[in-house]
Amino acid sequence: MDESKIINGKEISDIIKAEVKRETEELKAATGITPGLAFILIGDDPASEVYVRSKGKACDSLGFYSVTEKLQSNVSEIEVLDLIQRFNDDNNIHGILVQLPLPRHINEEKVIEAIDYRKDVDGFHPVNFGRLVIGSSSYIPCTPYGIVELLKRSKVNTNGANAVVIGRSNIVGKPIANLMLRKEINSTVSICHSATNDLRDFTLNADIIIVAMGKAEFIKSDMIKEGSVVIDVGINRVDDTSKQRGYRLTGDVDFNSCFEKVSKITPVPGGVGPMTIAMLMKNTLDSAKGKIYR
Ligand SMILES: NC(=O)c1ccc[n+]([C@@H]2O[C@H](COP(=O)([O-])OP(=O)(O)OC[C@H]3O[C@@H](n4cnc5c(N)ncnc54)[C@H](OP(=O)(O)O)[C@@H]3O)[C@@H](O)[C@H]2O)c1
């Protein structure tokens, strides 16, 4: 196996976290400011608990201050909004993250819009999303931001490249498509979704394919062209009796069949996944520095 084809997200995210840690020490020494991140976790979804715990651990290891407010799944919307307001007003908090998904009786849009956009380190607030689209300074959602860093740091030539994004979610597909359009990346972008006629027509012409579908191993070798770069965002659980836990994690790309053809590819796990937390830390540090909004 030609290891040089693998874009190692674990390694790149460790480098970014080391940079954030160093800059955090410098910020503390120069100003006395410690980056602070508040997590709001509602209900007892085990996956959400794991995500919040690992983000909290990242805060500890980088020297951030963090606080987690765990609310019962039957909490009222108004209580959630009040808590967000408390963190909006707290000068020790530079980033607020409400772990999604929310219980059905709580309106996600209302909750996201209640977060002060200057503390919206997830980059989901419409102000940040709009600023991203017009190319102004904003918090960039962490997964798309991580993809951009993977491409840059792996020296992928994006200039004039045909980039195909599969998936149009607000957290991955739409923002990454807009970022790929930016002058400094300069790709020609197509966005595909479940109503796209003949997906292969797009993928076979793609120099860069970014897949965020949530469909295990959907992209096969006969759908991609020789020498393409494949970024696999998908995280899927598939049954696997050979594993003690009874399942394995896999991406939206059939890694083994595509490997021969690609020039570069991200694995799952160990590709895009680890970058998401690293970029959350970077956004929070930038907030503490007043780098995005002064
Ligand atoms: N690594 C990370 O940190 C990270 C972060 C976020 C998400 N993820 C993973 O990324 C995957 C996607 O999540 P998401 O939230 O971005 O998207 P999502 O909301 O799950 O939506 C899936 C997208 O894929 C499209 N799609 C589904 N089947 C398709 C098909 N056969 N052909 C073409 N397009 C198709 C859908 O089209 P329609 O719009 O037409 O329905 C939709 O836009 C999931 O596996 C998720 O777990 C990973």
The ligand as a Gaussian input file, in Angstrom:
#p B3LYP/6-31G(d) Opt

LIG

0 1
 N      -16.251000      13.798000      10.082000
 C      -17.043000      14.638000      10.713000
 O      -16.629000      15.323000      11.606000
 C      -18.477000      14.756000      10.257000
 C      -19.194000      15.934000      10.495000
 C      -20.490000      16.030000      10.002000
 C      -21.061000      14.958000       9.317000
 N      -20.346000      13.804000       9.177000
 C      -20.901000      12.644000       8.452000
 O      -21.079000      13.035000       7.091000
 C      -22.220000      12.347000       6.550000
 C      -23.172000      13.382000       5.964000
 O      -23.702000      14.169000       7.016000
 P      -24.365000      15.593000       6.751000
 O      -24.978000      16.009000       8.036000
 O      -23.404000      16.483000       6.044000
 O      -25.483000      15.276000       5.653000
 P      -26.992000      14.788000       5.859000
 O      -27.797000      15.869000       6.476000
 O      -26.968000      13.426000       6.462000
 O      -27.476000      14.696000       4.332000
 C      -26.957000      13.769000       3.423000
 C      -26.802000      14.426000       2.074000
 O      -26.446000      13.405000       1.137000
 C      -27.312000      13.465000       0.019000
 N      -27.530000      12.123000      -0.521000
 C      -28.085000      11.055000       0.111000
 N      -28.148000       9.996000      -0.727000
 C      -27.645000      10.416000      -1.903000
 C      -27.458000       9.782000      -3.173000
 N      -27.799000       8.515000      -3.382000
 N      -26.883000      10.505000      -4.174000
 C      -26.518000      11.794000      -3.981000
 N      -26.674000      12.448000      -2.791000
 C      -27.233000      11.768000      -1.772000
 C      -28.614000      14.039000       0.552000
 O      -29.365000      14.602000      -0.509000
 P      -30.780000      15.342000      -0.236000
 O      -30.434000      16.700000       0.300000
 O      -31.400000      15.400000      -1.584000
 O      -31.517000      14.504000       0.755000
 C      -28.112000      15.056000       1.567000
 O      -27.857000      16.303000       0.975000
 C      -22.791000      11.519000       7.699000
 O      -22.251000      10.209000       7.621000
 C      -22.258000      12.212000       8.932000
 O      -22.133000      11.343000      10.034000
 C      -19.073000      13.696000       9.604000

